[in-house]
Amino acid sequence: MSDRRNNAHCTIPDDPDQSTYRFIIVAAKRARQLQAGARPFLPTSSKKPTIIAAEEVRRGLVKYELTGKIVPEELKPEPV
């Protein structure tokens, strides 16, 4: 298991898995919202949507919902 302190700068506070991949997906979707004209949740001097989005996600200001269901390999039906 990797040391979770190494990726603390790219995790979501309420994410029990501390998934860097999830952080990137949520931040990317938020950056697209900002590019489309959404207002930032934080006052910022940065004009870059990716920087703003990453900071918002890091602080837990962006709400997200997990979609799709992951089925463990042992529970998948066998092909017939």
Secondary structure as a PSIPRED ss2 file (coil, helix, strand):
# PSIPRED VFORMAT (PSIPRED V4.0)

   1 M C   1.000  0.000  0.000
   2 S C   1.000  0.000  0.000
   3 D C   1.000  0.000  0.000
   4 R H   0.000  1.000  0.000
   5 R H   0.000  1.000  0.000
   6 N H   0.000  1.000  0.000
   7 N H   0.000  1.000  0.000
   8 A H   0.000  1.000  0.000
   9 H H   0.000  1.000  0.000
  10 C H   0.000  1.000  0.000
  11 T C   1.000  0.000  0.000
  12 I C   1.000  0.000  0.000
  13 P C   1.000  0.000  0.000
  14 D C   1.000  0.000  0.000
  15 D C   1.000  0.000  0.000
  16 P C   1.000  0.000  0.000
  17 D C   1.000  0.000  0.000
  18 Q C   1.000  0.000  0.000
  19 S C   1.000  0.000  0.000
  20 T H   0.000  1.000  0.000
  21 Y H   0.000  1.000  0.000
  22 R H   0.000  1.000  0.000
  23 F H   0.000  1.000  0.000
  24 I H   0.000  1.000  0.000
  25 I H   0.000  1.000  0.000
  26 V H   0.000  1.000  0.000
  27 A H   0.000  1.000  0.000
  28 A H   0.000  1.000  0.000
  29 K H   0.000  1.000  0.000
  30 R H   0.000  1.000  0.000
  31 A H   0.000  1.000  0.000
  32 R H   0.000  1.000  0.000
  33 Q H   0.000  1.000  0.000
  34 L H   0.000  1.000  0.000
  35 Q H   0.000  1.000  0.000
  36 A C   1.000  0.000  0.000
  37 G C   1.000  0.000  0.000
  38 A C   1.000  0.000  0.000
  39 R C   1.000  0.000  0.000
  40 P C   1.000  0.000  0.000
  41 F C   1.000  0.000  0.000
  42 L C   1.000  0.000  0.000
  43 P C   1.000  0.000  0.000
  44 T C   1.000  0.000  0.000
  45 S C   1.000  0.000  0.000
  46 S C   1.000  0.000  0.000
  47 K C   1.000  0.000  0.000
  48 K C   1.000  0.000  0.000
  49 P H   0.000  1.000  0.000
  50 T H   0.000  1.000  0.000
  51 I H   0.000  1.000  0.000
  52 I H   0.000  1.000  0.000
  53 A H   0.000  1.000  0.000
  54 A H   0.000  1.000  0.000
  55 E H   0.000  1.000  0.000
  56 E H   0.000  1.000  0.000
  57 V H   0.000  1.000  0.000
  58 R H   0.000  1.000  0.000
  59 R C   1.000  0.000  0.000
  60 G C   1.000  0.000  0.000
  61 L C   1.000  0.000  0.000
  62 V C   1.000  0.000  0.000
  63 K C   1.000  0.000  0.000
  64 Y C   1.000  0.000  0.000
  65 E C   1.000  0.000  0.000
  66 L C   1.000  0.000  0.000
  67 T C   1.000  0.000  0.000
  68 G C   1.000  0.000  0.000
  69 K C   1.000  0.000  0.000
  70 I C   1.000  0.000  0.000
  71 V C   1.000  0.000  0.000
  72 P C   1.000  0.000  0.000
  73 E H   0.000  1.000  0.000
  74 E H   0.000  1.000  0.000
  75 L H   0.000  1.000  0.000
  76 K C   1.000  0.000  0.000
  77 P C   1.000  0.000  0.000
  78 E C   1.000  0.000  0.000
  79 P C   1.000  0.000  0.000
  80 V C   1.000  0.000  0.000
